[in-house]
């Protein structure tokens, strides 16, 4: 059978919505199968070649779980570049939040997407973005650490508070370039903030939970050193150096001061 671009709903000059190469160039580089096994993406608004399909489906940008207490549902989305996977389950009370079993068997676009934030040429992370949603808490999971365990306690309690107050909310896990780290964000649907009494109760509770479970010094020390505990004086000095540099202090002055004090402690 003679190859024809028309058989796949495109022309030789159609550009892939992923790599932006023309179908003609893609076929020349990868062969007929790159065209034949391509697909159309409603999310990207166009045709994508098979190499891009494979790349986009290899790993999600992040995971979004939307909780709707009034409806008694939780919907989980694996957010991909081309098409989002989703699954939904019903629940009756907050105690069921930690026992979620959601089968991912449908395709539906997540109300919350992810955008890539580049921190340098090789590193970066995916951050949740959405109209009509507000970030309630933004954090980061530091795998296999005491801080991770504390964040888990925070996650359990904040979900229970939001569910019992009746807020529609989402918990988002964004991929990062660090294999041992993952973004963690709690978003609330903005329409839900109109009830002043509920809003006040929520923010009071968040302050309590942050004070109990989210220690900024421990988080930064773990992120800088990889330790969960047993921080020594050199670790404290490293944290101080990091904080001073972030404030814009001169690098050489900070370096000389910190190294001098570190030698005094030896």
TORKOL-4160 file (C-alpha; in steps of 0.2 Angstrom, whole numbers, padded with zeros to 4 digits, m for minus):
266
<pt num="1" X="0000" Y="0000" Z="0000"/>
<pt num="2" X="0007" Y="0017" Z="m0005"/>
<pt num="3" X="0010" Y="0029" Z="0009"/>
<pt num="4" X="m0001" Y="0044" Z="0010"/>
<pt num="5" X="m0001" Y="0058" Z="0023"/>
<pt num="6" X="m0020" Y="0060" Z="0020"/>
<pt num="7" X="m0023" Y="0043" Z="0027"/>
<pt num="8" X="m0018" Y="0050" Z="0044"/>
<pt num="9" X="m0028" Y="0066" Z="0042"/>
<pt num="10" X="m0012" Y="0077" Z="0039"/>
<pt num="11" X="m0001" Y="0084" Z="0025"/>
<pt num="12" X="0017" Y="0083" Z="0023"/>
<pt num="13" X="0019" Y="0101" Z="0029"/>
<pt num="14" X="0008" Y="0098" Z="0045"/>
<pt num="15" X="0019" Y="0102" Z="0060"/>
<pt num="16" X="0019" Y="0090" Z="0076"/>
<pt num="17" X="0011" Y="0099" Z="0091"/>
<pt num="18" X="0025" Y="0093" Z="0101"/>
<pt num="19" X="0042" Y="0095" Z="0092"/>
<pt num="20" X="0035" Y="0107" Z="0079"/>
<pt num="21" X="0044" Y="0097" Z="0065"/>
<pt num="22" X="0035" Y="0094" Z="0049"/>
<pt num="23" X="0028" Y="0077" Z="0045"/>
<pt num="24" X="0039" Y="0076" Z="0030"/>
<pt num="25" X="0055" Y="0079" Z="0040"/>
<pt num="26" X="0049" Y="0067" Z="0054"/>
<pt num="27" X="0045" Y="0053" Z="0041"/>
<pt num="28" X="0063" Y="0056" Z="0034"/>
<pt num="29" X="0071" Y="0054" Z="0051"/>
<pt num="30" X="0061" Y="0041" Z="0059"/>
<pt num="31" X="0051" Y="0032" Z="0045"/>
<pt num="32" X="0033" Y="0028" Z="0041"/>
<pt num="33" X="0029" Y="0022" Z="0058"/>
<pt num="34" X="0032" Y="0039" Z="0066"/>
<pt num="35" X="0017" Y="0045" Z="0056"/>
<pt num="36" X="0006" Y="0030" Z="0056"/>
<pt num="37" X="0007" Y="0028" Z="0075"/>
<pt num="38" X="0005" Y="0047" Z="0078"/>
<pt num="39" X="m0011" Y="0054" Z="0086"/>
<pt num="40" X="m0021" Y="0069" Z="0088"/>
<pt num="41" X="m0021" Y="0078" Z="0105"/>
<pt num="42" X="m0036" Y="0089" Z="0110"/>
<pt num="43" X="m0025" Y="0096" Z="0124"/>
<pt num="44" X="m0011" Y="0102" Z="0113"/>
<pt num="45" X="m0024" Y="0106" Z="0099"/>
<pt num="46" X="m0016" Y="0096" Z="0085"/>
<pt num="47" X="m0007" Y="0081" Z="0078"/>
<pt num="48" X="0008" Y="0073" Z="0087"/>
<pt num="49" X="0021" Y="0061" Z="0080"/>
<pt num="50" X="0024" Y="0044" Z="0087"/>
<pt num="51" X="0041" Y="0049" Z="0095"/>
<pt num="52" X="0033" Y="0063" Z="0104"/>
<pt num="53" X="0019" Y="0052" Z="0109"/>
<pt num="54" X="0031" Y="0040" Z="0117"/>
<pt num="55" X="0041" Y="0054" Z="0126"/>
<pt num="56" X="0025" Y="0062" Z="0132"/>
<pt num="57" X="0018" Y="0046" Z="0139"/>
<pt num="58" X="0034" Y="0040" Z="0147"/>
<pt num="59" X="0032" Y="0050" Z="0163"/>
<pt num="60" X="0018" Y="0062" Z="0170"/>
<pt num="61" X="0022" Y="0080" Z="0174"/>
<pt num="62" X="0013" Y="0078" Z="0190"/>
<pt num="63" X="m0002" Y="0071" Z="0199"/>
<pt num="64" X="m0017" Y="0081" Z="0205"/>
<pt num="65" X="m0030" Y="0074" Z="0217"/>
<pt num="66" X="m0046" Y="0085" Z="0218"/>
<pt num="67" X="m0057" Y="0082" Z="0233"/>
<pt num="68" X="m0076" Y="0088" Z="0232"/>
<pt num="69" X="m0083" Y="0085" Z="0249"/>
<pt num="70" X="m0101" Y="0091" Z="0244"/>
<pt num="71" X="m0101" Y="0078" Z="0231"/>
<pt num="72" X="m0092" Y="0065" Z="0241"/>
<pt num="73" X="m0079" Y="0062" Z="0227"/>
<pt num="74" X="m0060" Y="0062" Z="0225"/>
<pt num="75" X="m0054" Y="0063" Z="0207"/>
<pt num="76" X="m0036" Y="0059" Z="0203"/>
<pt num="77" X="m0027" Y="0065" Z="0187"/>
<pt num="78" X="m0010" Y="0060" Z="0180"/>
<pt num="79" X="m0006" Y="0076" Z="0171"/>
<pt num="80" X="0003" Y="0072" Z="0154"/>
<pt num="81" X="0009" Y="0083" Z="0140"/>
<pt num="82" X="m0003" Y="0076" Z="0128"/>
<pt num="83" X="m0018" Y="0068" Z="0137"/>
<pt num="84" X="m0022" Y="0067" Z="0155"/>
<pt num="85" X="m0027" Y="0050" Z="0164"/>
<pt num="86" X="m0040" Y="0051" Z="0177"/>
<pt num="87" X="m0050" Y="0040" Z="0189"/>
<pt num="88" X="m0064" Y="0044" Z="0202"/>
<pt num="89" X="m0070" Y="0036" Z="0218"/>
<pt num="90" X="m0084" Y="0040" Z="0230"/>
<pt num="91" X="m0081" Y="0043" Z="0249"/>
<pt num="92" X="m0092" Y="0048" Z="0264"/>
<pt num="93" X="m0080" Y="0055" Z="0277"/>
<pt num="94" X="m0063" Y="0062" Z="0280"/>
<pt num="95" X="m0057" Y="0046" Z="0288"/>
<pt num="96" X="m0057" Y="0038" Z="0271"/>
<pt num="97" X="m0045" Y="0050" Z="0264"/>
<pt num="98" X="m0029" Y="0040" Z="0268"/>
<pt num="99" X="m0037" Y="0024" Z="0261"/>
<pt num="100" X="m0039" Y="0030" Z="0243"/>
<pt num="101" X="m0039" Y="0017" Z="0229"/>
<pt num="102" X="m0042" Y="0026" Z="0213"/>
<pt num="103" X="m0041" Y="0016" Z="0197"/>
<pt num="104" X="m0034" Y="0027" Z="0182"/>
<pt num="105" X="m0045" Y="0021" Z="0167"/>
<pt num="106" X="m0052" Y="0037" Z="0159"/>
<pt num="107" X="m0045" Y="0052" Z="0149"/>
<pt num="108" X="m0051" Y="0069" Z="0155"/>
<pt num="109" X="m0041" Y="0085" Z="0156"/>
<pt num="110" X="m0036" Y="0090" Z="0174"/>
<pt num="111" X="m0043" Y="0107" Z="0180"/>
<pt num="112" X="m0025" Y="0110" Z="0186"/>
<pt num="113" X="m0010" Y="0109" Z="0175"/>
<pt num="114" X="0009" Y="0110" Z="0177"/>
<pt num="115" X="0021" Y="0123" Z="0170"/>
<pt num="116" X="0040" Y="0120" Z="0170"/>
<pt num="117" X="0051" Y="0132" Z="0181"/>
<pt num="118" X="0069" Y="0131" Z="0176"/>
<pt num="119" X="0082" Y="0134" Z="0190"/>
<pt num="120" X="0097" Y="0132" Z="0179"/>
<pt num="121" X="0102" Y="0124" Z="0162"/>
<pt num="122" X="0100" Y="0106" Z="0169"/>
<pt num="123" X="0088" Y="0108" Z="0184"/>
<pt num="124" X="0070" Y="0113" Z="0187"/>
<pt num="125" X="0053" Y="0108" Z="0193"/>
<pt num="126" X="0034" Y="0107" Z="0188"/>
<pt num="127" X="0023" Y="0120" Z="0197"/>
<pt num="128" X="0004" Y="0119" Z="0197"/>
<pt num="129" X="m0006" Y="0132" Z="0187"/>
<pt num="130" X="m0025" Y="0135" Z="0186"/>
<pt num="131" X="m0038" Y="0148" Z="0184"/>
<pt num="132" X="m0050" Y="0149" Z="0198"/>
<pt num="133" X="m0038" Y="0140" Z="0211"/>
<pt num="134" X="m0027" Y="0148" Z="0224"/>
<pt num="135" X="m0012" Y="0140" Z="0232"/>
<pt num="136" X="m0015" Y="0137" Z="0251"/>
<pt num="137" X="0001" Y="0129" Z="0255"/>
<pt num="138" X="0017" Y="0126" Z="0244"/>
<pt num="139" X="0030" Y="0114" Z="0250"/>
<pt num="140" X="0042" Y="0100" Z="0244"/>
<pt num="141" X="0044" Y="0082" Z="0249"/>
<pt num="142" X="0062" Y="0077" Z="0254"/>
<pt num="143" X="0062" Y="0058" Z="0252"/>
<pt num="144" X="0067" Y="0047" Z="0266"/>
<pt num="145" X="0069" Y="0061" Z="0279"/>
<pt num="146" X="0061" Y="0066" Z="0295"/>
<pt num="147" X="0055" Y="0081" Z="0286"/>
<pt num="148" X="0045" Y="0070" Z="0274"/>
<pt num="149" X="0037" Y="0061" Z="0289"/>
<pt num="150" X="0032" Y="0078" Z="0296"/>
<pt num="151" X="0025" Y="0083" Z="0280"/>
<pt num="152" X="0015" Y="0067" Z="0279"/>
<pt num="153" X="0007" Y="0072" Z="0296"/>
<pt num="154" X="0003" Y="0089" Z="0289"/>
<pt num="155" X="m0005" Y="0082" Z="0274"/>
<pt num="156" X="m0016" Y="0070" Z="0283"/>
<pt num="157" X="m0022" Y="0084" Z="0295"/>
<pt num="158" X="m0025" Y="0098" Z="0282"/>
<pt num="159" X="m0035" Y="0086" Z="0271"/>
<pt num="160" X="m0046" Y="0081" Z="0285"/>
<pt num="161" X="m0048" Y="0100" Z="0290"/>
<pt num="162" X="m0053" Y="0105" Z="0272"/>
<pt num="163" X="m0064" Y="0090" Z="0269"/>
<pt num="164" X="m0074" Y="0093" Z="0286"/>
<pt num="165" X="m0076" Y="0112" Z="0282"/>
<pt num="166" X="m0083" Y="0107" Z="0265"/>
<pt num="167" X="m0070" Y="0116" Z="0254"/>
<pt num="168" X="m0066" Y="0110" Z="0236"/>
<pt num="169" X="m0047" Y="0107" Z="0236"/>
<pt num="170" X="m0033" Y="0099" Z="0227"/>
<pt num="171" X="m0017" Y="0091" Z="0232"/>
<pt num="172" X="m0004" Y="0092" Z="0218"/>
<pt num="173" X="0013" Y="0083" Z="0217"/>
<pt num="174" X="0024" Y="0090" Z="0204"/>
<pt num="175" X="0039" Y="0081" Z="0196"/>
<pt num="176" X="0057" Y="0089" Z="0199"/>
<pt num="177" X="0074" Y="0086" Z="0192"/>
<pt num="178" X="0079" Y="0079" Z="0209"/>
<pt num="179" X="0075" Y="0060" Z="0210"/>
<pt num="180" X="0073" Y="0062" Z="0229"/>
<pt num="181" X="0062" Y="0077" Z="0229"/>
<pt num="182" X="0044" Y="0080" Z="0223"/>
<pt num="183" X="0033" Y="0096" Z="0224"/>
<pt num="184" X="0019" Y="0097" Z="0236"/>
<pt num="185" X="0005" Y="0110" Z="0234"/>
<pt num="186" X="m0012" Y="0112" Z="0242"/>
<pt num="187" X="m0024" Y="0122" Z="0231"/>
<pt num="188" X="m0042" Y="0128" Z="0236"/>
<pt num="189" X="m0055" Y="0133" Z="0224"/>
<pt num="190" X="m0057" Y="0152" Z="0225"/>
<pt num="191" X="m0076" Y="0151" Z="0224"/>
<pt num="192" X="m0075" Y="0142" Z="0241"/>
<pt num="193" X="m0067" Y="0157" Z="0250"/>
<pt num="194" X="m0083" Y="0168" Z="0251"/>
<pt num="195" X="m0088" Y="0161" Z="0268"/>
<pt num="196" X="m0079" Y="0172" Z="0280"/>
<pt num="197" X="m0082" Y="0160" Z="0295"/>
<pt num="198" X="m0075" Y="0145" Z="0286"/>
<pt num="199" X="m0061" Y="0155" Z="0279"/>
<pt num="200" X="m0055" Y="0161" Z="0296"/>
<pt num="201" X="m0057" Y="0144" Z="0304"/>
<pt num="202" X="m0046" Y="0137" Z="0289"/>
<pt num="203" X="m0032" Y="0149" Z="0291"/>
<pt num="204" X="m0031" Y="0148" Z="0310"/>
<pt num="205" X="m0029" Y="0129" Z="0308"/>
<pt num="206" X="m0016" Y="0131" Z="0294"/>
<pt num="207" X="m0006" Y="0142" Z="0306"/>
<pt num="208" X="m0007" Y="0128" Z="0319"/>
<pt num="209" X="m0002" Y="0114" Z="0308"/>
<pt num="210" X="0013" Y="0124" Z="0301"/>
<pt num="211" X="0019" Y="0128" Z="0318"/>
<pt num="212" X="0017" Y="0109" Z="0323"/>
<pt num="213" X="0024" Y="0100" Z="0307"/>
<pt num="214" X="0033" Y="0112" Z="0296"/>
<pt num="215" X="0050" Y="0118" Z="0303"/>
<pt num="216" X="0059" Y="0129" Z="0290"/>
<pt num="217" X="0076" Y="0127" Z="0298"/>
<pt num="218" X="0075" Y="0108" Z="0298"/>
<pt num="219" X="0068" Y="0108" Z="0280"/>
<pt num="220" X="0083" Y="0119" Z="0274"/>
<pt num="221" X="0096" Y="0109" Z="0283"/>
<pt num="222" X="0089" Y="0093" Z="0276"/>
<pt num="223" X="0089" Y="0100" Z="0259"/>
<pt num="224" X="0107" Y="0107" Z="0260"/>
<pt num="225" X="0115" Y="0092" Z="0269"/>
<pt num="226" X="0104" Y="0077" Z="0265"/>
<pt num="227" X="0103" Y="0073" Z="0284"/>
<pt num="228" X="0087" Y="0070" Z="0294"/>
<pt num="229" X="0094" Y="0074" Z="0311"/>
<pt num="230" X="0111" Y="0075" Z="0320"/>
<pt num="231" X="0115" Y="0092" Z="0312"/>
<pt num="232" X="0132" Y="0099" Z="0318"/>
<pt num="233" X="0139" Y="0117" Z="0319"/>
<pt num="234" X="0146" Y="0116" Z="0301"/>
<pt num="235" X="0128" Y="0112" Z="0295"/>
<pt num="236" X="0122" Y="0127" Z="0304"/>
<pt num="237" X="0135" Y="0138" Z="0296"/>
<pt num="238" X="0131" Y="0131" Z="0279"/>
<pt num="239" X="0112" Y="0136" Z="0282"/>
<pt num="240" X="0118" Y="0153" Z="0288"/>
<pt num="241" X="0128" Y="0155" Z="0272"/>
<pt num="242" X="0114" Y="0150" Z="0261"/>
<pt num="243" X="0102" Y="0162" Z="0269"/>
<pt num="244" X="0114" Y="0177" Z="0268"/>
<pt num="245" X="0118" Y="0174" Z="0250"/>
<pt num="246" X="0099" Y="0173" Z="0246"/>
<pt num="247" X="0098" Y="0190" Z="0254"/>
<pt num="248" X="0111" Y="0197" Z="0242"/>
<pt num="249" X="0126" Y="0198" Z="0253"/>
<pt num="250" X="0143" Y="0197" Z="0244"/>
<pt num="251" X="0149" Y="0180" Z="0241"/>
<pt num="252" X="0167" Y="0182" Z="0245"/>
<pt num="253" X="0163" Y="0191" Z="0261"/>
<pt num="254" X="0151" Y="0177" Z="0266"/>
<pt num="255" X="0163" Y="0164" Z="0261"/>
<pt num="256" X="0178" Y="0171" Z="0271"/>
<pt num="257" X="0167" Y="0174" Z="0287"/>
<pt num="258" X="0159" Y="0156" Z="0287"/>
<pt num="259" X="0175" Y="0147" Z="0283"/>
<pt num="260" X="0184" Y="0157" Z="0297"/>
<pt num="261" X="0171" Y="0152" Z="0309"/>
<pt num="262" X="0171" Y="0134" Z="0304"/>
<pt num="263" X="0190" Y="0133" Z="0307"/>
<pt num="264" X="0188" Y="0140" Z="0324"/>
<pt num="265" X="0176" Y="0126" Z="0328"/>
<pt num="266" X="0188" Y="0112" Z="0323"/>
